């Protein structure tokens, strides 16, 4: 799906708005759309800088209204949030359910590994030992599973809506071409005298052409 640069910017603004709202209402919704939006932005927006700006700008804007954490830790969170954008080469140009699901899982795993490492490294919640790191990863499993469900829901909603839009867009030109061709063929038959009165009447009344 190829978009002009202006269309890509408009898409980026819409995705950032969706992402910010999802983060602000995460306690109510129980999910956040950051990963799903990032993956979709990486696929839809060809300009890599614009695509990367979507999750990063979403995080920056929403963080102005949310609790602040250690700067170094948040740097890891931002980097992990942008990873799905970089998975674009694995998605391909079309919409593949298998590839979307695989990239969603891969992005979720990488996010969890990076963020949990940051939690272990920059906070005193767990001992700064190998066993402490493993405990941190184990404690993050329930969070990872909940986040993965939210990521998958948002991702497939966005790609599904896009697939429907592409389908509708492809059908409309076909109908626009078929209708004039059908009318021309009936007019030719009418002129030659080979069409029946009922068939001529169907063409003369709009909306009664039968394929």
N, C-alpha and C positions, 0 to 999 in steps of 0.2 A: 504494500500500500504506500504510494508515493504522495507526499504532501509538499506544498510550497513552504518556503521558510516562514512566511506569515502565518500559514495554517499551523505549522509546527509550534510557533510561539503561542498561538491561541490555545492549542491543545495543552501545552505546558502550563499555561495559566489555569485552565480548567482542572488539570490533574493536581496541581499544587493546592488549589482551593479544596478539592475533595480530600486530599491527604491531610491538610491542616485541620479540617473539620473532624475527620475521623480520629485524629490524635486528641483533639480537645474533648471529644465525646467518648473516648475509649472506656472510661469508667461506666458509662451508660450502655454503650454498645457491646463492650467486652472484646472488641477486636480493633485493630488498627490497619489501615490500608497502605502503609508505607511500602512494604515489600511488593505487594501486588501492583501498586502504582509505579514503582520503580521498574519492575519487569516489563510492564506494559509500555512505559515511556521509552525504555530502551529499544523495544520492538517498533513502536509507532514513529518515534521521532528520529530521523536519520542523523541530524546534527548531534554529535556525541556530547558536546559542551552543553547544549540545551537540555538534552536528556539527563545528563548528570546533575544539572541544576535543579531538576524537579524534586528528587528526594532531599537534596541538601538544603534547598530553599524552604521546603516544607518543614523540615526539622527545625531550621533556624527561626522561622516565623512562629511555629507552635511552641517552641521552647521559651519564647518571651512570656508565655502565659502559664508555663508549667514549672515544676520544681527543678532547680538547677543542681548539677552534680559536678564532680571534679572535672576540670577542663581536659586533662589528658584522657580521662575515661570517656568523656563525651566525644572527643576526637575519634576514638575507636568506634563508638556507636554510629557516628556520622559516616565513617568509612565503611562500616558493615552495612549500613542502610543503602549505600550506593552500589553495592556489589551486584544486585540483580540487573542493573543497567548494563554491566559489562558481560552479562550472559547472552547478549543479543546474538552473537554468532551461532550459538547453539539452538536458537529458536528458529532460524531460517526466515524466509520471507513470507511463507504461508502461515496458517493457523493450524498447528498440530497439537491435539490434546495430550499426546504422550510427551512431546517436548516441553509443553507448558508445565505439565505436572512435574517432570523431571527437574526443570529449572527452578520451580517453586520449592521443591524439596532441597535441592542443592543450595539455593540461596538461604533457606531457613537454617540449614546445618552450619554453613559458614558464618552466618550472623551469630548463631548461638555459641560457636567456638570462640569467636572474637570477643563478644560481649562478656561471656563468662570468664574468659581469660583476664579481661580488664577488671572485672569485679574482684577476682582473686588477687590481681597485681596491685590495684590502687586502694583497696579497702582492707580492713583488718577482720573482716567477717570470717575468713578461713585462714588457717596457718599457711605461711609462705613456703610450703614444701610441696613435693610431688603428690603426696597423699591429700594435702589440702586442696590442690588444684582438681584432683579427681573428685573429691567431695563436692566442690563447687559445680563441676559439670553434672554430677548426679542430681544435685539439688535443682539444677536448671531444666531437667528433663520434663517435668509437668508444664513448666512455662513454655518450653519449646513446642510441646504437643498442642497446647491451646493456641499459640501463635501460628503454628502451621495450619490449623483449621481456618483461622481468620485470613491468613495469607491466601490459601487456596480459594476460599469463598470470594474474596475481592478480586483475585486474579482471573478466575473463570467468569465472573460477572463482567469485568471489563472486556476480556477477549470475546466473550459470547455476544455482548452488545455490538462490538465491532464487526463480528462475523455476520450478524443480522443486517447491519447497516451496509456492508459490502454486498450482501445478497440482494437487498432491495435496490441498491444502486445499479446492479448488473441487470436486474429484471426490467427496470423502467425504460432504458434505451431499446431493449428488445421489443417491448410493446409499442414504442413509438415508431419503430421501423415496420413491424408487422401490419399495423392498422392501415397505413397508406398503401402498402403493397396489396392488401386484401381488397381495398376500395378500388384500386386501379384494375385489378383482375376482374372484379364484378362489372366495372364500367365497360371494360373491353367486351365481356360476355353480353352485356346489355346492347352494346352497339352492334355486335354481330348477330344478335337475335337468338343466341343459344341459351340464354338464361330464362328460367320460368318466371311468371308474374310474381309468385310468392318470394322467389329469391331476390328479384329486383326490389320488391317492397322492403325486404329485410335490410338491404344496403341503403336504401333511401332514408330509413329511420335510424338515427344515431343510436348506438348501443346494442344493435341487433345483429351485428356481424358474428358469424359463428366460424370458428377455426375448424 
